[in-house]
Amino acid sequence: MTNNDIFKKLRVAHKLRDEDIIKILALVDFRIGKSELNAFFRKEDHPKYMECGDQILRNFLNGLVIHLRGPMPKKGEKKISDTPTKNKIQKKSND
């Protein structure tokens, strides 16, 4: 399986459009044009087909993590959880 195949499958699985992928890559400061992006999704025998390199796929995956989870907290910061903890539930039931 090539990087192009992985990229295509992730695109379909997450229902991403070209603009979405460009924004995801921008999250990791990687700029790419729409025409260059479309070259990765062409058939291998197409004259404008381009092989997806490891760097592009790696940056897309890192951007996808940020897109889905949010940015990683800086060192020393605690992540604020939106889900109620056991202590919060007990305090509410005692009130």
C-alpha positions in Angstrom: 0.0 0.0 0.0 1.5 3.4 -1.0 1.3 6.7 0.8 -1.2 7.8 -1.9 -3.5 4.9 -1.0 -3.3 5.7 2.7 -4.0 9.4 2.0 -7.0 8.5 -0.2 -8.4 6.2 2.4 -8.1 8.7 5.2 -9.7 11.4 3.0 -12.7 9.1 2.4 -13.0 7.8 5.9 -13.0 11.3 7.4 -15.1 12.8 4.6 -12.6 15.5 3.9 -12.6 18.0 1.1 -9.6 19.7 -0.5 -10.2 22.8 1.6 -10.3 20.7 4.8 -7.0 19.0 4.0 -5.3 22.3 3.2 -6.5 23.7 6.6 -5.4 20.5 8.4 -1.9 20.8 6.8 -1.8 24.5 7.7 -2.2 23.5 11.4 1.3 22.1 11.3 2.6 25.0 9.2 2.7 23.0 5.9 1.4 24.9 2.9 0.2 23.1 -0.2 -1.7 24.2 -3.3 -5.0 22.7 -4.4 -3.5 21.5 -7.7 -0.6 19.8 -6.0 -3.0 18.2 -3.5 -5.2 16.8 -6.3 -2.1 15.3 -8.0 -1.9 12.8 -5.1 -5.5 11.6 -5.7 -5.1 10.9 -9.4 -4.7 7.5 -10.9 -1.1 6.3 -11.3 -1.2 6.3 -15.1 -2.4 10.0 -15.2 0.2 12.4 -16.6 -0.1 14.8 -13.7 0.0 12.0 -11.0 2.4 12.7 -8.2 3.7 10.3 -5.6 2.9 11.3 -2.0 6.1 11.5 0.0 6.6 10.6 3.6 6.9 14.2 4.7 3.5 15.2 3.3 1.7 12.1 4.8 3.5 12.7 8.1 2.5 16.3 8.2 -1.1 15.4 7.3 -1.3 12.8 10.1 0.1 15.3 12.6 -2.4 17.9 11.5 -5.2 15.4 11.6 -4.4 14.6 15.2 -4.6 18.4 16.1 -7.8 18.7 14.0 -9.5 15.8 15.8 -8.1 16.2 19.4 -7.1 19.8 19.6 -3.6 21.3 20.2 -1.4 19.6 22.7 -1.1 21.5 26.0 2.2 23.2 26.8 4.5 21.7 29.4 3.3 22.6 32.9 -0.3 23.2 31.8 -3.0 20.9 32.9 -5.6 19.7 30.4 -9.1 20.8 31.3 -11.5 18.0 31.0 -15.1 18.6 30.0 -16.2 15.2 31.2 -17.5 15.0 34.8 -15.3 13.2 37.2 -16.4 11.0 40.1 -15.7 13.7 42.6 -17.8 16.3 40.7 -20.7 13.9 40.5 -20.5 13.1 44.2 -20.4 16.8 45.1 -23.5 17.5 43.0 -25.4 14.6 44.5 -24.5 15.8 48.1 -25.8 19.3 47.4 
